[in-house]
Amino acid sequence: MANYSISVNGKQHTVEALEDMPLLWVLRDLIGLKGTKFGCGVAQCGACTVHLNDTAVRSCSVPVSAVGENKITTIEGLSEHGDHPLQLAWQKYLVPQCGYCQTGQIMNAAALLKSNPKPSEDEIEQTMAGNLCRCGTYNRIKAAILTASSGSKS
């Protein structure tokens, strides 16, 4: 066990954890941020997606010891009042059905819009292909991202 000081959503947190403890469990179990979801545990589904310095990463495969000085953003830190353009577009298009994958979907889409504010449909499809939605709302996800890209503040 070791102490790690990590920046999550603009706040410093000191946690005691094993060096190989996945960031996912640090966020959920040690810090108490439950928005990031466990899906597969092997970085294949995207439910656990967070930002590490504005880059989308699968938190189930990032050990806390690898975080260092990097800034972590979770769904809770994307927007203080839930009014990020993606969150609003998700509501407009009624994207969530079961909702389980949606935080990972939104975080991956937010990283895309941060690096490419006006992505094409093909770029959206390529970027989002690694995030699985068991309910199959892919067309609504794409429509929401296109709408958010017209007024993105990601």
KATA-V642758 format. One record per residue. RES is the residue in one letter. SS is DSSP state (a for helix, b for strand, c for the rest). OMEGA is omega in degrees with one decimal (999 if undefined). Layout:
res->{RES | RES}
ss->{SS | SS}
omega->{OMEGA | OMEGA}
This chain:
res->{M | A | N | Y | S | I | S | V | N | G | K | Q | H | T | V | E | A | L | E | D | M | P | L | L | W | V | L | R | D | L | I | G | L | K | G | T | K | F | G | C | G | V | A | Q | C | G | A | C | T | V | H | L | N | D | T | A | V | R | S | C | S | V | P | V | S | A | V | G | E | N | K | I | T | T | I | E | G | L | S | E | H | G | D | H | P | L | Q | L | A | W | Q | K | Y | L | V | P | Q | C | G | Y | C | Q | T | G | Q | I | M | N | A | A | A | L | L | K | S | N | P | K | P | S | E | D | E | I | E | Q | T | M | A | G | N | L | C | R | C | G | T | Y | N | R | I | K | A | A | I | L | T | A | S | S | G | S | K | S}
ss->{c | b | b | b | b | b | b | b | c | c | b | b | b | b | b | b | b | c | c | c | c | b | a | a | a | a | a | a | a | a | a | c | c | c | c | c | c | c | c | c | c | c | c | c | c | c | c | c | b | b | b | b | c | c | b | b | b | b | a | a | a | c | b | a | a | a | c | c | c | c | b | b | b | c | a | a | a | a | c | c | c | c | c | c | a | a | a | a | a | a | a | a | c | c | c | c | c | c | c | c | c | a | a | a | a | a | a | a | a | a | a | a | a | a | a | c | c | c | c | c | a | a | a | a | a | a | a | a | c | c | c | c | c | c | c | c | c | a | a | a | a | a | a | a | a | a | a | a | a | c | c | c | c | c}
omega->{178.1 | 175.1 | 177.9 | 174.8 | -177.6 | 178.3 | -179.7 | 178.2 | 176.1 | 179.6 | 176.6 | 176.9 | 172.5 | -178.3 | 174.5 | -174.8 | 170.5 | -175.6 | -179.6 | 178.2 | 179.7 | 177.9 | 178.1 | -176.3 | 174.2 | -179.3 | -174.6 | -169.8 | -176.5 | -178.6 | 176.2 | 177.5 | -171.7 | -178.5 | 178.4 | -172.0 | 170.0 | 178.3 | -174.8 | -179.0 | -178.5 | 174.5 | -178.4 | -171.6 | 178.1 | -178.8 | -175.8 | -175.0 | 173.3 | 175.8 | 170.8 | -174.3 | 176.2 | 177.1 | 178.9 | 176.4 | 176.5 | -173.5 | 177.9 | -176.5 | 178.2 | 177.7 | -178.8 | -179.2 | -179.6 | -175.4 | 178.9 | -177.5 | -178.9 | 178.9 | -179.5 | 172.2 | 176.2 | 178.2 | 178.9 | -178.4 | -178.5 | -179.1 | -176.7 | -175.2 | -179.9 | -176.4 | 173.4 | -179.9 | 178.1 | 179.3 | 178.5 | 178.7 | 177.4 | 178.6 | -178.4 | -176.2 | 179.1 | -174.8 | -174.2 | 167.7 | 174.9 | 175.2 | -171.6 | -175.9 | -165.7 | 179.0 | 176.8 | 177.5 | -178.6 | -179.0 | 176.6 | 178.6 | 179.2 | 176.9 | 176.8 | -177.1 | 176.8 | -178.4 | -176.8 | -173.9 | -179.0 | -177.8 | 173.8 | 176.5 | 178.5 | 179.1 | 176.7 | -179.4 | 179.3 | -177.7 | -174.1 | -176.7 | -178.5 | 177.4 | -176.8 | 175.6 | -178.2 | -179.7 | 175.3 | -178.7 | -175.1 | 179.8 | 177.4 | 177.0 | 180.0 | 179.1 | 179.2 | 179.4 | 177.5 | 178.1 | 179.9 | -178.9 | 178.5 | 178.4 | -172.7 | 170.7 | -178.5 | 999}
